[in-house]
């Protein structure tokens, strides 16, 4: 679970090694038009053989610049909050909070693609177009820095709204995130991006 969280917050097809200028511009155009985003999600983790190892559900909100709230429910209840400067990861079952400075590299923080600077995509990723399936607009992103936590990130949009994010890592794990009731540019309350550490929990603060 913690590794999956790191992929998403340290936190969102066939691959072509070359950068497609058209694909890059198309993706930048989509992300530039998104000022805020909210959705419910269902996240499946599959092993190298395609067997499902874990399913979790939750909801997310993002807003430019750099605000994120990612909350899962059930057995793997967890809350991730970014205020644009720091990220809080609260594990309720472990009664612990990890705090760290937010990375400026979107290749380390896939979920922040929607809340960051679209122009930074060209710096952090090689971008190519994915297959067109059922009118979905798909993109394949490969981090330029090979030391990152994932090997490939696939994004799928429908009518300009993100509906799927798939993350492949070097160990063969695939994290597939399906978004539902997704909305571009909703009005979001600022308190969503504020985290107050609960009393009595362990705090690991790596900002110092």
N, C-alpha and C positions, 0 to 999 in steps of 0.2 A: 504493500500500500504506500509506504513512504517513497519508494522508488518511483511509483506512478505519479505521486504528488510532485516530486522533483521534476519529472519530465514536463508536467503541465505548468507548474508555477516557478520552478527554478530555472519552476515553475519556472496547439492547438496548432497503383497505376504504373504505369511504365515510366521509368526515369530516364531523362536525357541529361547528360553531363553538361551540355552547353546551356548558356543563359539565353532565353528567348526574350528579346526586347518587347515584343507584342504582349507576351504573357505577363511579363513584369509590369508593363504599363496598365494592362487590364486589371491585375490584382491591386496595384496601387490606387487605381481609380475607384474600385469597389471599397477599399478600406478607407480612403479619404472621405467618402460620402457617409461613413458611419461615425457619428459623434458619440453615440452610446448604444448599448446592446443589452438585451436581457433574454433569457431562455431557461426552460427546464432541460435537463439532459439525462441520458442513460448512457453509462460508460461500461463497456465490456473490455476485459483484458484476456487476450488469447495467447497460448504458448506457440512455439514454432510449428507444432502439428495442427494448429487451428482449434485446439480444445479450449473451451472457456474456463478460465481460472477464477474469474471474479466478475461480478456485476454490481455496480453501485448506481444510485440515482441521486439527483439533487437539482440545484438551480444556481444560476450565475447571473451577475450583472457586471458590465464594464463601462467605463466612461473615459474619454480623453481629458487630460493626459495622464495615463498610467494608473487609473483607479480600477480595482478589481475586487469582486466578492465571489467566492466559489465555495458553495456549501453542499456537503453530502449528508445523507441521512441513513438511518438504520444501523447495522452492525459496525459499519466503517464511518461513523459520524465524524466529520471533520469540517473545520471552517478555515478558509484562507482569505485574508483581507490585505489589500495594498492601498495605501493612501498616496501613492505616487513617489514616495521616498523610501518607505520600509514595507516589508511583507511580514505578516503574522500568520503562523500556521498553528492552529489550535486543535490538538487531538484530545477529544473529550474522554475517551476510554483510558488514555494514559495520563490524563490530568496534567498536560504539559503544553507549553507554548514556545515555539521557536520563532525568533525575530531576526531578520537579516536585512541588509540594505537591498533595495530593488536593483537588479541588474539592468544596465542600459542595453545589454545585448538581447534582442528579441529571440535569438536562437537559443537562449537559456530559459526563456519565458514565453512559450508558445501562446498561452491564453492572452497575453498582453498585445498580441498582434492587432487586436481590435481596438486597443486603447492607446496605442503608441503612435509613433511617427512613421507613416507609410513609406516615406523616402528612405528609411533605414533598412528596408527589406533588401535593396540592392547591395547594401554593405554586408549584411549578415547571411544572405541566402543566394543560391543558384535557383532560379525559378523556371519551370517549364509547364506547359499545358497538359492536363490529364485527359483521359478519354471523355468524350461527351456521352453521357448516359441519362436517358429520360429528361433531356433538356437541362441537366445540371451543368453548371460551369465549374470545372475542376482545375486545381493547380497542385503541382508537386514542388515542394521546397526542400532543398538539401542545405544544411548548414555549411558554410565555407570553412569553419573551424572544426576540424575532425575530432577535437577533444570534447565536443558537446555531448549531452546526455542522450540524444536521439540521432538516428541516421537519416530519417526522412519524415516529413510532415506533409500530409495531404489535406487540402481544404476543398469543400464542395459548397457551392452557393446555388440557391434557387431564387430567381427574381431579385437578385441582389442581397439576399439574406443568407447568412451562414447556417447550413443545416447539418454539416458533418465535419469532424476533425479526426484524422487518423494518424497516430504516432507509431513509428517503427524504431526499435532500438537495436543495438548491436548484439544483444543476447538472444534475439529472436522473438521477443515479446511484442505484441501489437496491442495498442490501446485505441479502441474505436469509440468515439463519442458522437452520439446522435442527439441533435438539438430539436426540441419541439416547442410550440407556442413562442417561437423566436420573433423578436421585434427589433427593428432598427430605430434608433433615435427616440427612445422613450424618455420621459422626464423621470429622473431617478433622485431619490432623497439622498443628500450627502451623508447622512448618518450610516448608510449602508457601508461606507468605506472608512469607518472609524471603528477601531477595536480597543476595548477596555479589558485588560487582563483580569480574569476572575480571581478572587481571593483564594489562596491556598494551593494554587497550581505551580508547578515547576516552570521556571523561565530560563531559556537558553537564548541569550542576546549576543549575536555575533556582529552587531553594529559597532561595538567598542574596539 
